[in-house]
């Protein structure tokens, strides 16, 4: 059986939720008798096995992928990369571009076929100065993740993986 490993680092649980959703979607879309997708936290990853495909992702901190997952991505040959960012959909364009560019650079170094940045969660409300700096609305919700986007991307991943079989 071929395995797809979805490796993630998570701060607020958003990356974990996305990784699990991708695994569920891939297991539904691909023949489970031939392919099994599972999400694995970076800190608990066992590097003894060699999966058929690896998808990796994690949160954005300081406009960049969190260092531990960024280092992992840069040292691997990956199929796809994802990230979650509370700011990516609502911040000023320059911040959105900075986040997306950083994820794209990591994906490129890992040879990934595709990457995506999803919304995220904030642990607490942004102070007024931070909202001003990033250009965020005062009434911005604490969660900006849209799981339908994860579902859509999972479908694209399934098609790409199916073509490799």
C-alpha positions as a LaTeX table, in Angstrom:
\begin{tabular}{lrrr}
\hline
Residue & $x$ (\AA) & $y$ (\AA) & $z$ (\AA) \\
\hline
Unk1 & 0.00 & 0.00 & 0.00 \\
Unk2 & 1.21 & 3.49 & $-0.84$ \\
Unk3 & 1.15 & 6.03 & 1.96 \\
Unk4 & 0.74 & 9.78 & 1.86 \\
Unk5 & 2.14 & 11.51 & 4.90 \\
Unk6 & 0.79 & 14.92 & 5.85 \\
Unk7 & 3.34 & 16.42 & 8.21 \\
Unk8 & 2.36 & 19.52 & 10.15 \\
Unk9 & 3.39 & 21.86 & 12.94 \\
Unk10 & 0.62 & 23.65 & 14.77 \\
Unk11 & 0.30 & 26.49 & 17.25 \\
Unk12 & $-3.44$ & 27.09 & 17.60 \\
Unk13 & $-4.61$ & 23.76 & 16.16 \\
Unk14 & $-5.47$ & 25.19 & 12.75 \\
Unk15 & $-2.65$ & 23.41 & 10.88 \\
Unk16 & $-3.64$ & 20.17 & 12.62 \\
Unk17 & $-7.27$ & 20.65 & 11.54 \\
Unk18 & $-6.18$ & 21.33 & 7.95 \\
Unk19 & $-3.82$ & 18.33 & 7.87 \\
Unk20 & $-6.55$ & 16.02 & 9.16 \\
Unk21 & $-9.08$ & 17.39 & 6.68 \\
Unk22 & $-6.67$ & 16.86 & 3.78 \\
Unk23 & $-6.06$ & 13.28 & 4.95 \\
Unk24 & $-9.81$ & 12.61 & 5.23 \\
Unk25 & $-10.45$ & 14.06 & 1.79 \\
Unk26 & $-7.62$ & 12.13 & 0.14 \\
Unk27 & $-8.72$ & 8.89 & 1.77 \\
Unk28 & $-12.23$ & 9.48 & 0.43 \\
Unk29 & $-11.10$ & 10.46 & $-3.06$ \\
Unk30 & $-8.41$ & 7.83 & $-3.61$ \\
Unk31 & $-8.76$ & 4.07 & $-3.44$ \\
Unk32 & $-8.13$ & 3.26 & 0.23 \\
Unk33 & $-6.97$ & $-0.25$ & $-0.67$ \\
Unk34 & $-4.06$ & 1.26 & $-2.61$ \\
Unk35 & $-3.36$ & 4.57 & $-0.87$ \\
Unk36 & $-3.64$ & 5.67 & 2.75 \\
Unk37 & $-3.20$ & 9.30 & 3.85 \\
Unk38 & $-2.40$ & 10.15 & 7.45 \\
Unk39 & $-1.59$ & 13.35 & 9.28 \\
Unk40 & 1.49 & 13.33 & 11.52 \\
Unk41 & 2.66 & 16.09 & 13.83 \\
Unk42 & 6.23 & 17.12 & 13.01 \\
Unk43 & 7.41 & 16.53 & 16.57 \\
Unk44 & 6.07 & 12.96 & 16.49 \\
Unk45 & 7.20 & 12.01 & 12.99 \\
Unk46 & 9.04 & 8.73 & 12.62 \\
Unk47 & 11.48 & 9.08 & 9.74 \\
Unk48 & 12.00 & 5.31 & 9.40 \\
Unk49 & 9.39 & 4.85 & 6.70 \\
Unk50 & 9.46 & 6.35 & 3.23 \\
Unk51 & 6.01 & 7.54 & 2.18 \\
Unk52 & 4.93 & 7.61 & $-1.44$ \\
Unk53 & 4.14 & 11.32 & $-1.17$ \\
Unk54 & 4.65 & 13.93 & 1.55 \\
Unk55 & 2.56 & 17.04 & 2.10 \\
Unk56 & 3.80 & 19.45 & 4.76 \\
Unk57 & 2.44 & 22.56 & 6.37 \\
Unk58 & 2.26 & 24.83 & 9.34 \\
Unk59 & 1.55 & 28.30 & 10.61 \\
Unk60 & 2.93 & 31.66 & 9.62 \\
Unk61 & 4.80 & 33.53 & 12.32 \\
Unk62 & 6.28 & 36.94 & 11.53 \\
Unk63 & 5.23 & 36.72 & 7.83 \\
Unk64 & 7.20 & 33.46 & 7.44 \\
Unk65 & 6.54 & 29.77 & 7.91 \\
Unk66 & 7.29 & 28.80 & 11.48 \\
Unk67 & 10.97 & 27.89 & 11.64 \\
Unk68 & 10.63 & 24.20 & 12.54 \\
Unk69 & 8.29 & 23.36 & 9.67 \\
Unk70 & 10.22 & 25.66 & 7.31 \\
Unk71 & 13.44 & 23.79 & 8.09 \\
Unk72 & 11.69 & 20.45 & 7.58 \\
Unk73 & 10.26 & 21.54 & 4.24 \\
Unk74 & 13.62 & 22.80 & 3.01 \\
Unk75 & 15.24 & 19.43 & 3.75 \\
Unk76 & 12.65 & 17.24 & 2.03 \\
Unk77 & 11.36 & 16.35 & $-1.41$ \\
Unk78 & 7.66 & 17.15 & $-1.11$ \\
Unk79 & 4.54 & 16.75 & $-3.17$ \\
Unk80 & 2.76 & 19.81 & $-1.73$ \\
Unk81 & 3.06 & 22.52 & 0.93 \\
Unk82 & 0.34 & 24.35 & 2.84 \\
Unk83 & 0.30 & 27.06 & 5.42 \\
Unk84 & $-2.24$ & 28.80 & 7.60 \\
Unk85 & $-2.23$ & 32.50 & 8.33 \\
Unk86 & $-4.71$ & 34.62 & 10.21 \\
Unk87 & $-3.64$ & 37.66 & 8.18 \\
Unk88 & $-3.43$ & 36.31 & 4.63 \\
Unk89 & $-6.93$ & 37.23 & 3.49 \\
Unk90 & $-7.52$ & 40.51 & 5.30 \\
Unk91 & $-4.15$ & 42.23 & 5.67 \\
Unk92 & $-2.75$ & 44.86 & 3.35 \\
Unk93 & $-1.64$ & 43.49 & $-0.03$ \\
Unk94 & 2.08 & 43.85 & 0.83 \\
Unk95 & 1.64 & 41.54 & 3.84 \\
Unk96 & $-0.40$ & 39.05 & 1.82 \\
Unk97 & 2.31 & 38.99 & $-0.86$ \\
Unk98 & 5.05 & 38.58 & 1.73 \\
Unk99 & 3.34 & 35.57 & 3.31 \\
Unk100 & 2.53 & 33.93 & $-0.02$ \\
Unk101 & 6.02 & 34.56 & $-1.40$ \\
Unk102 & 7.63 & 32.93 & 1.64 \\
Unk103 & 5.49 & 29.80 & 1.34 \\
Unk104 & 6.15 & 29.67 & $-2.43$ \\
Unk105 & 9.91 & 29.85 & $-1.84$ \\
Unk106 & 9.82 & 26.95 & 0.62 \\
Unk107 & 7.64 & 24.93 & $-1.74$ \\
Unk108 & 10.03 & 25.60 & $-4.62$ \\
Unk109 & 13.09 & 24.51 & $-2.59$ \\
Unk110 & 11.29 & 21.26 & $-1.72$ \\
Unk111 & 10.31 & 20.61 & $-5.35$ \\
Unk112 & 6.62 & 20.71 & $-4.44$ \\
Unk113 & 4.14 & 20.59 & $-7.30$ \\
Unk114 & 1.71 & 22.90 & $-5.54$ \\
Unk115 & 1.23 & 25.03 & $-2.45$ \\
Unk116 & $-1.60$ & 26.90 & $-0.77$ \\
Unk117 & $-2.03$ & 29.40 & 2.05 \\
Unk118 & $-5.28$ & 29.15 & 3.99 \\
Unk119 & $-6.80$ & 31.44 & 6.59 \\
Unk120 & $-6.03$ & 30.79 & 10.24 \\
Unk121 & $-6.91$ & 31.52 & 13.85 \\
Unk122 & $-5.76$ & 34.17 & 16.28 \\
Unk123 & $-5.31$ & 33.29 & 19.93 \\
Unk124 & $-6.47$ & 36.74 & 21.00 \\
Unk125 & $-7.72$ & 39.95 & 19.45 \\
Unk126 & $-5.12$ & 42.06 & 17.69 \\
Unk127 & $-4.29$ & 45.30 & 19.49 \\
Unk128 & $-5.30$ & 48.52 & 17.74 \\
Unk129 & $-1.75$ & 49.31 & 16.61 \\
Unk130 & $-1.34$ & 45.86 & 15.02 \\
Unk131 & $-4.71$ & 46.14 & 13.27 \\
Unk132 & $-3.62$ & 49.51 & 11.89 \\
Unk133 & $-0.18$ & 48.22 & 10.82 \\
Unk134 & $-1.61$ & 45.19 & 9.01 \\
Unk135 & $-4.69$ & 47.02 & 7.73 \\
Unk136 & $-7.15$ & 44.73 & 9.51 \\
Unk137 & $-10.79$ & 45.64 & 10.12 \\
Unk138 & $-11.74$ & 46.19 & 13.77 \\
Unk139 & $-14.50$ & 43.57 & 13.56 \\
Unk140 & $-12.31$ & 40.84 & 12.04 \\
Unk141 & $-13.33$ & 37.37 & 13.30 \\
Unk142 & $-10.89$ & 35.32 & 15.38 \\
Unk143 & $-10.91$ & 32.61 & 12.71 \\
Unk144 & $-10.43$ & 33.20 & 8.97 \\
Unk145 & $-10.07$ & 29.56 & 7.88 \\
Unk146 & $-12.56$ & 28.41 & 5.25 \\
Unk147 & $-12.58$ & 24.60 & 5.15 \\
Unk148 & $-14.28$ & 24.63 & 1.75 \\
Unk149 & $-10.97$ & 25.97 & 0.37 \\
Unk150 & $-9.16$ & 23.03 & 2.00 \\
Unk151 & $-11.70$ & 20.66 & 0.45 \\
Unk152 & $-11.20$ & 22.22 & $-2.99$ \\
Unk153 & $-7.40$ & 22.00 & $-2.75$ \\
Unk154 & $-7.64$ & 18.41 & $-1.50$ \\
Unk155 & $-9.60$ & 17.57 & $-4.65$ \\
Unk156 & $-6.84$ & 19.10 & $-6.79$ \\
Unk157 & $-4.25$ & 17.09 & $-4.85$ \\
Unk158 & $-6.23$ & 13.89 & $-5.36$ \\
Unk159 & $-6.33$ & 14.49 & $-9.13$ \\
Unk160 & $-2.57$ & 15.09 & $-9.26$ \\
Unk161 & $-1.89$ & 11.99 & $-7.14$ \\
Unk162 & $-4.27$ & 9.87 & $-9.20$ \\
Unk163 & $-2.30$ & 10.77 & $-12.33$ \\
Unk164 & 0.87 & 9.39 & $-10.66$ \\
Unk165 & $-0.59$ & 5.93 & $-10.03$ \\
\hline
\end{tabular}
